[in-house]
Amino acid sequence: MSTAPLPANPDPFPGPQHVAIIMDGNGRWAKARGLPRVAGHRRGADAVRRVIRGAADIGIPVLTLFAFSTENWARPAEEVSDLMGLLRHYLRNELEELHRNGARLRVIGDRERLAADIVRDITDAETRTRANAAIDVNICINYGARDEILRASRSLARKVAAGELAAKDIDESRFESELLTAGLRDPDLLIRTSGEQRISNFLLWQCAYAELVFVDTLWPDFGKEHLERAIAEFRRRERRYGGVGS
């Protein structure tokens, strides 16, 4: 990927308006250094802090980070416990900085399987930052796109069966209102770190027209400069949405 600076544009912020990131490579970062996987996750939490600051500096309105998927429960119990501990630490120790910098926090995912104290911390963080407007920061925890789509479909099916909704009235807008991301604009840029080139059940509906940028950098090493390079790549592309380009 080119390391050229962000291209000039008469628009003060030509986009992207919403950046989603699959934060991948914590385990490989730790393994390369002979460290336990949790060490990689801890360094990954540092990268979260850097990237949120960097996104705010650049002027990105919305940032969504994939922190823990529905499939991640299959990892060793010790690693899952470490990840939940890091989540507790983040919610309790990073909230003040997020709030001070005007970030509005939202957690996207199924909370039923999360510990009660984590759910309370999430609710407290969302409530405290609700009025902030500098940047929207969405953290996907216990999130899976297929599960999200199935839940939305079941909800609509129940409403049709109950006579609350006619099947003919189900369009994209109505379906989107049932998703966990209801009210959130779709990502226009999806970044995945670590060199892997797949989207791993992340925002499948929402990323229908997102530009995909895959970078080799492992997540613990990712920072503002890497984010800027991905944005530069995004701005070099012509977005046609299925139409004819210029």
C-alpha positions in Angstrom: 0.0 0.0 0.0 1.2 3.5 -0.9 2.5 5.7 2.0 1.6 8.9 0.2 0.0 11.6 2.3 -3.7 12.1 2.2 -4.5 13.7 -1.2 -5.6 17.3 -1.3 -9.3 17.9 -1.9 -11.4 21.1 -2.0 -13.9 19.4 0.3 -12.6 19.9 3.9 -13.4 16.2 4.6 -14.0 14.1 1.4 -14.6 11.0 3.5 -14.8 8.3 4.6 -17.6 9.2 6.9 -17.6 5.8 8.7 -14.6 3.6 9.1 -15.0 0.0 10.4 -12.0 -2.0 11.5 -11.4 -5.7 12.0 -8.7 -5.6 14.6 -6.7 -8.7 13.8 -3.2 -10.0 14.7 -2.9 -9.7 18.5 -2.1 -13.4 18.9 0.5 -13.4 16.1 2.1 -10.3 17.6 2.5 -12.0 20.9 3.7 -15.3 19.4 6.4 -13.5 17.4 7.8 -12.1 20.7 7.5 -15.3 22.7 4.7 -13.8 24.8 1.3 -15.2 25.9 -1.6 -14.3 23.7 -3.0 -12.0 26.4 0.0 -9.8 26.0 -1.0 -9.2 22.4 -4.5 -8.4 23.5 -3.2 -5.9 26.0 -1.1 -4.2 23.4 -4.1 -4.3 21.1 -6.0 -2.3 23.7 -3.3 0.4 23.5 -3.8 0.4 19.7 -7.6 1.0 20.2 -6.7 4.2 22.2 -4.3 5.4 19.5 -6.7 4.8 16.7 -9.6 6.5 18.4 -7.4 9.6 19.0 -6.2 9.4 15.4 -9.6 9.1 13.9 -10.8 12.1 15.9 -7.8 14.1 14.8 -8.4 13.3 11.2 -12.1 14.2 11.5 -13.7 10.8 11.0 -17.3 11.1 12.3 -17.9 7.4 13.0 -15.5 4.6 13.9 -16.6 1.0 14.5 -14.2 -1.6 15.9 -14.7 -5.4 15.9 -13.6 -6.4 19.4 -15.2 -9.8 20.1 -17.3 -12.0 17.8 -19.9 -14.6 18.5 -17.4 -17.2 17.3 -14.7 -16.0 19.7 -16.4 -18.0 22.6 -14.9 -21.1 21.0 -11.4 -19.9 22.0 -9.7 -21.4 25.1 -11.6 -20.5 28.3 -8.5 -18.8 29.7 -8.2 -16.5 26.7 -11.9 -15.6 26.8 -11.5 -14.8 30.5 -8.5 -12.6 29.7 -10.4 -10.8 26.9 -13.4 -10.2 29.2 -11.0 -8.8 31.9 -9.5 -6.4 29.3 -13.0 -5.3 28.4 -13.8 -4.5 32.0 -10.5 -2.6 32.3 -11.2 -0.7 29.1 -14.7 0.3 30.1 -13.7 1.4 33.6 -10.4 3.1 32.8 -10.7 4.6 29.3 -14.2 6.1 29.7 -12.9 9.3 31.2 -10.6 10.0 28.3 -13.3 9.1 25.8 -15.8 11.4 27.5 -13.3 14.3 27.9 -12.5 14.1 24.1 -16.2 14.2 23.1 -16.5 10.6 22.0 -20.0 9.0 22.1 -19.6 5.3 22.9 -22.0 2.6 21.7 -21.6 -1.2 22.1 -23.1 -3.3 19.4 -23.8 -7.0 19.9 -25.8 -9.5 21.9 -25.4 -8.7 25.6 -27.2 -11.7 27.0 -24.1 -13.8 27.3 -22.0 -11.1 28.8 -21.4 -10.9 32.6 -23.8 -8.7 34.5 -21.1 -6.3 35.6 -19.9 -5.8 32.1 -23.4 -5.1 30.9 -23.7 -2.5 33.7 -20.4 -0.9 32.7 -21.6 -0.8 29.1 -24.9 0.9 30.0 -23.1 3.4 32.2 -20.5 4.3 29.5 -23.2 4.7 26.9 -25.3 6.9 29.2 -22.5 9.1 30.2 -21.3 9.7 26.7 -24.7 9.9 25.0 -24.6 13.7 24.5 -21.1 13.8 23.0 -20.7 14.7 19.4 -17.0 14.8 18.4 -16.9 11.2 17.2 -19.1 8.2 17.4 -17.1 5.1 18.6 -18.9 1.8 18.2 -17.4 -1.3 19.8 -18.8 -4.7 18.5 -18.8 -7.2 21.3 -20.4 -10.6 21.0 -21.4 -9.6 17.6 -21.9 -11.8 14.5 -23.5 -10.5 11.3 -25.3 -13.8 10.4 -26.8 -13.9 13.9 -27.8 -10.2 13.6 -29.5 -10.9 10.2 -31.3 -13.9 11.6 -32.6 -12.0 14.6 -33.9 -9.2 12.4 -35.6 -11.7 10.1 -37.3 -13.5 13.1 -38.4 -10.1 14.5 -40.0 -9.1 11.2 -41.6 -12.6 10.8 -43.2 -12.3 14.2 -44.6 -8.9 13.4 -46.0 -10.2 10.1 -47.5 -13.2 11.9 -49.1 -11.0 14.5 -50.6 -8.8 11.8 -48.5 -5.8 12.9 -46.8 -5.6 9.5 -47.5 -6.6 6.0 -44.9 -8.6 4.2 -45.1 -6.3 1.2 -44.0 -3.4 3.3 -40.7 -5.0 4.2 -38.0 -3.0 2.3 -34.4 -2.3 3.0 -35.2 0.6 5.3 -37.6 -1.5 7.4 -35.1 -4.4 7.5 -32.3 -2.1 8.6 -34.5 -0.8 11.5 -34.3 -4.3 13.0 -30.5 -4.5 12.9 -28.3 -3.9 15.9 -26.9 -0.9 13.9 -30.3 0.8 13.5 -29.8 4.5 13.1 -26.1 4.2 12.2 -24.9 5.0 8.7 -23.2 2.2 6.7 -19.4 2.1 6.7 -17.8 3.4 3.5 -14.4 2.0 4.4 -13.6 -1.4 6.0 -10.0 -2.0 7.2 -8.6 -5.4 8.3 -5.2 -5.6 9.8 -2.7 -8.5 9.9 -2.7 -9.4 6.1 -5.9 -11.6 6.3 -8.3 -10.8 3.4 -11.8 -11.7 4.6 -14.5 -10.0 6.5 -15.2 -12.7 9.1 -18.9 -12.3 9.6 -18.6 -8.6 10.3 -21.3 -6.1 9.3 -22.3 -8.2 6.2 -25.4 -6.2 5.4 -23.9 -2.8 6.3 -20.7 -3.3 4.3 -22.4 -4.1 1.0 -20.7 -1.1 -0.7 -17.8 -0.5 1.6 -14.3 -0.1 0.2 -12.2 -2.9 1.6 -8.6 -2.2 2.5 -6.4 -5.0 3.8 -3.1 -4.1 5.6 -0.2 -6.3 6.6 0.4 -4.5 9.9 -0.6 -6.5 13.0 -3.2 -4.7 15.1 -1.0 -3.9 18.2 1.3 -2.0 15.8 -1.5 -0.1 14.1 -1.7 3.6 14.6 -2.8 6.9 13.1 -0.3 6.7 10.3 -1.7 3.4 9.1 -5.2 4.8 9.3 -4.1 7.7 7.1 -2.7 5.4 4.5 -5.9 3.4 4.4 -7.9 6.6 4.0 -5.5 7.7 1.2 -6.2 4.4 -0.6 -10.0 5.0 -0.1 -9.8 8.4 -1.6 -8.0 7.1 -4.7 -10.8 4.8 -5.6 -13.9 5.7 -7.7 -17.1 4.7 -5.9 -19.8 3.8 -8.4 -22.4 1.9 -6.3 -23.1 -0.4 -9.3 -23.4 2.5 -11.7 -21.1 3.8 -14.5 -17.9 5.6 -13.5 -16.8 8.9 -14.8 
